[in-house]
Amino acid sequence: MPPRWPRKPDRRDPSYRRLDDRMNFAVHVALFAALNSGGWFWHQVQPTAVPFMPTVTLLWFTLLAGHALYVFAIARY
């Protein structure tokens, strides 16, 4: 069940922004896991079909780590 907000959502509300940023990060992690698992599956089945998979995973993981750093360490609400 999705989280419910007790009042009208307002992007200026610090609690709402924190929750929104964390939900966006969760979506980013889910997309990373789903698309990379599919990509690596096809890379194992036929390596010549997706030879760039290690590079994609490394770059995307770097972006994911940067996103996590921002959401959990840098952002001040």
PyMOL CGO cylinders between C-alpha atoms (Angstrom):
from pymol import cmd
from pymol.cgo import CYLINDER

trace = [
    CYLINDER, 0.00, 0.00, 0.00, 1.46, 3.39, -0.93, 0.3, 1, 1, 1, 1, 1, 1,
    CYLINDER, 1.46, 3.39, -0.93, 2.17, 5.89, 1.81, 0.3, 1, 1, 1, 1, 1, 1,
    CYLINDER, 2.17, 5.89, 1.81, -0.63, 8.34, 2.55, 0.3, 1, 1, 1, 1, 1, 1,
    CYLINDER, -0.63, 8.34, 2.55, 0.07, 11.98, 3.20, 0.3, 1, 1, 1, 1, 1, 1,
    CYLINDER, 0.07, 11.98, 3.20, -2.04, 13.41, 6.08, 0.3, 1, 1, 1, 1, 1, 1,
    CYLINDER, -2.04, 13.41, 6.08, -2.37, 16.86, 4.50, 0.3, 1, 1, 1, 1, 1, 1,
    CYLINDER, -2.37, 16.86, 4.50, -2.39, 18.46, 1.07, 0.3, 1, 1, 1, 1, 1, 1,
    CYLINDER, -2.39, 18.46, 1.07, 0.96, 17.70, -0.63, 0.3, 1, 1, 1, 1, 1, 1,
    CYLINDER, 0.96, 17.70, -0.63, 3.16, 20.76, -0.99, 0.3, 1, 1, 1, 1, 1, 1,
    CYLINDER, 3.16, 20.76, -0.99, 6.67, 20.63, -2.45, 0.3, 1, 1, 1, 1, 1, 1,
    CYLINDER, 6.67, 20.63, -2.45, 7.72, 23.40, -0.04, 0.3, 1, 1, 1, 1, 1, 1,
    CYLINDER, 7.72, 23.40, -0.04, 6.99, 21.12, 2.95, 0.3, 1, 1, 1, 1, 1, 1,
    CYLINDER, 6.99, 21.12, 2.95, 10.33, 19.62, 4.09, 0.3, 1, 1, 1, 1, 1, 1,
    CYLINDER, 10.33, 19.62, 4.09, 8.78, 16.33, 5.21, 0.3, 1, 1, 1, 1, 1, 1,
    CYLINDER, 8.78, 16.33, 5.21, 7.04, 15.91, 1.86, 0.3, 1, 1, 1, 1, 1, 1,
    CYLINDER, 7.04, 15.91, 1.86, 10.24, 16.67, -0.07, 0.3, 1, 1, 1, 1, 1, 1,
    CYLINDER, 10.24, 16.67, -0.07, 12.19, 14.14, 2.00, 0.3, 1, 1, 1, 1, 1, 1,
    CYLINDER, 12.19, 14.14, 2.00, 9.58, 11.44, 1.38, 0.3, 1, 1, 1, 1, 1, 1,
    CYLINDER, 9.58, 11.44, 1.38, 9.38, 12.33, -2.33, 0.3, 1, 1, 1, 1, 1, 1,
    CYLINDER, 9.38, 12.33, -2.33, 13.17, 12.15, -2.74, 0.3, 1, 1, 1, 1, 1, 1,
    CYLINDER, 13.17, 12.15, -2.74, 13.33, 8.78, -1.01, 0.3, 1, 1, 1, 1, 1, 1,
    CYLINDER, 13.33, 8.78, -1.01, 10.49, 7.36, -3.10, 0.3, 1, 1, 1, 1, 1, 1,
    CYLINDER, 10.49, 7.36, -3.10, 12.23, 8.59, -6.27, 0.3, 1, 1, 1, 1, 1, 1,
    CYLINDER, 12.23, 8.59, -6.27, 15.42, 6.88, -5.07, 0.3, 1, 1, 1, 1, 1, 1,
    CYLINDER, 15.42, 6.88, -5.07, 13.47, 3.64, -4.47, 0.3, 1, 1, 1, 1, 1, 1,
    CYLINDER, 13.47, 3.64, -4.47, 12.14, 3.79, -8.04, 0.3, 1, 1, 1, 1, 1, 1,
    CYLINDER, 12.14, 3.79, -8.04, 15.69, 4.37, -9.28, 0.3, 1, 1, 1, 1, 1, 1,
    CYLINDER, 15.69, 4.37, -9.28, 16.92, 1.29, -7.38, 0.3, 1, 1, 1, 1, 1, 1,
    CYLINDER, 16.92, 1.29, -7.38, 14.03, -0.83, -8.68, 0.3, 1, 1, 1, 1, 1, 1,
    CYLINDER, 14.03, -0.83, -8.68, 14.70, 0.18, -12.29, 0.3, 1, 1, 1, 1, 1, 1,
    CYLINDER, 14.70, 0.18, -12.29, 18.42, -0.47, -11.84, 0.3, 1, 1, 1, 1, 1, 1,
    CYLINDER, 18.42, -0.47, -11.84, 17.76, -3.95, -10.46, 0.3, 1, 1, 1, 1, 1, 1,
    CYLINDER, 17.76, -3.95, -10.46, 15.15, -4.92, -13.03, 0.3, 1, 1, 1, 1, 1, 1,
    CYLINDER, 15.15, -4.92, -13.03, 16.87, -3.64, -16.16, 0.3, 1, 1, 1, 1, 1, 1,
    CYLINDER, 16.87, -3.64, -16.16, 20.34, -4.76, -15.13, 0.3, 1, 1, 1, 1, 1, 1,
    CYLINDER, 20.34, -4.76, -15.13, 19.18, -8.25, -14.22, 0.3, 1, 1, 1, 1, 1, 1,
    CYLINDER, 19.18, -8.25, -14.22, 17.55, -8.57, -17.65, 0.3, 1, 1, 1, 1, 1, 1,
    CYLINDER, 17.55, -8.57, -17.65, 20.60, -7.13, -19.38, 0.3, 1, 1, 1, 1, 1, 1,
    CYLINDER, 20.60, -7.13, -19.38, 22.97, -9.48, -17.60, 0.3, 1, 1, 1, 1, 1, 1,
    CYLINDER, 22.97, -9.48, -17.60, 20.71, -12.43, -18.36, 0.3, 1, 1, 1, 1, 1, 1,
    CYLINDER, 20.71, -12.43, -18.36, 20.94, -11.66, -22.08, 0.3, 1, 1, 1, 1, 1, 1,
    CYLINDER, 20.94, -11.66, -22.08, 24.66, -10.97, -21.74, 0.3, 1, 1, 1, 1, 1, 1,
    CYLINDER, 24.66, -10.97, -21.74, 25.12, -14.48, -20.31, 0.3, 1, 1, 1, 1, 1, 1,
    CYLINDER, 25.12, -14.48, -20.31, 22.91, -16.09, -22.95, 0.3, 1, 1, 1, 1, 1, 1,
    CYLINDER, 22.91, -16.09, -22.95, 24.48, -14.31, -25.89, 0.3, 1, 1, 1, 1, 1, 1,
    CYLINDER, 24.48, -14.31, -25.89, 27.46, -12.09, -24.98, 0.3, 1, 1, 1, 1, 1, 1,
    CYLINDER, 27.46, -12.09, -24.98, 27.75, -10.59, -28.45, 0.3, 1, 1, 1, 1, 1, 1,
    CYLINDER, 27.75, -10.59, -28.45, 24.18, -9.22, -28.27, 0.3, 1, 1, 1, 1, 1, 1,
    CYLINDER, 24.18, -9.22, -28.27, 24.96, -6.82, -25.41, 0.3, 1, 1, 1, 1, 1, 1,
    CYLINDER, 24.96, -6.82, -25.41, 28.75, -6.45, -25.18, 0.3, 1, 1, 1, 1, 1, 1,
    CYLINDER, 28.75, -6.45, -25.18, 28.42, -3.08, -23.44, 0.3, 1, 1, 1, 1, 1, 1,
    CYLINDER, 28.42, -3.08, -23.44, 26.58, -4.44, -20.38, 0.3, 1, 1, 1, 1, 1, 1,
    CYLINDER, 26.58, -4.44, -20.38, 29.52, -4.11, -17.92, 0.3, 1, 1, 1, 1, 1, 1,
    CYLINDER, 29.52, -4.11, -17.92, 29.95, -0.45, -18.90, 0.3, 1, 1, 1, 1, 1, 1,
    CYLINDER, 29.95, -0.45, -18.90, 26.22, 0.28, -18.58, 0.3, 1, 1, 1, 1, 1, 1,
    CYLINDER, 26.22, 0.28, -18.58, 26.09, -1.35, -15.15, 0.3, 1, 1, 1, 1, 1, 1,
    CYLINDER, 26.09, -1.35, -15.15, 29.16, 0.51, -13.88, 0.3, 1, 1, 1, 1, 1, 1,
    CYLINDER, 29.16, 0.51, -13.88, 27.95, 3.90, -15.11, 0.3, 1, 1, 1, 1, 1, 1,
    CYLINDER, 27.95, 3.90, -15.11, 24.42, 3.39, -13.83, 0.3, 1, 1, 1, 1, 1, 1,
    CYLINDER, 24.42, 3.39, -13.83, 25.69, 2.16, -10.46, 0.3, 1, 1, 1, 1, 1, 1,
    CYLINDER, 25.69, 2.16, -10.46, 27.85, 5.28, -10.21, 0.3, 1, 1, 1, 1, 1, 1,
    CYLINDER, 27.85, 5.28, -10.21, 24.78, 7.45, -10.86, 0.3, 1, 1, 1, 1, 1, 1,
    CYLINDER, 24.78, 7.45, -10.86, 22.79, 5.42, -8.33, 0.3, 1, 1, 1, 1, 1, 1,
    CYLINDER, 22.79, 5.42, -8.33, 25.50, 5.90, -5.70, 0.3, 1, 1, 1, 1, 1, 1,
    CYLINDER, 25.50, 5.90, -5.70, 25.52, 9.64, -6.40, 0.3, 1, 1, 1, 1, 1, 1,
    CYLINDER, 25.52, 9.64, -6.40, 21.74, 9.73, -6.07, 0.3, 1, 1, 1, 1, 1, 1,
    CYLINDER, 21.74, 9.73, -6.07, 21.98, 7.89, -2.74, 0.3, 1, 1, 1, 1, 1, 1,
    CYLINDER, 21.98, 7.89, -2.74, 24.68, 10.27, -1.53, 0.3, 1, 1, 1, 1, 1, 1,
    CYLINDER, 24.68, 10.27, -1.53, 22.49, 13.26, -2.32, 0.3, 1, 1, 1, 1, 1, 1,
    CYLINDER, 22.49, 13.26, -2.32, 19.29, 11.84, -0.82, 0.3, 1, 1, 1, 1, 1, 1,
    CYLINDER, 19.29, 11.84, -0.82, 20.78, 10.46, 2.40, 0.3, 1, 1, 1, 1, 1, 1,
    CYLINDER, 20.78, 10.46, 2.40, 23.77, 12.73, 3.11, 0.3, 1, 1, 1, 1, 1, 1,
    CYLINDER, 23.77, 12.73, 3.11, 23.70, 16.04, 1.25, 0.3, 1, 1, 1, 1, 1, 1,
    CYLINDER, 23.70, 16.04, 1.25, 20.04, 17.10, 1.01, 0.3, 1, 1, 1, 1, 1, 1,
    CYLINDER, 20.04, 17.10, 1.01, 18.92, 19.44, 3.77, 0.3, 1, 1, 1, 1, 1, 1,
    CYLINDER, 18.92, 19.44, 3.77, 15.22, 20.02, 4.02, 0.3, 1, 1, 1, 1, 1, 1,
]
cmd.load_cgo(trace, "trace")
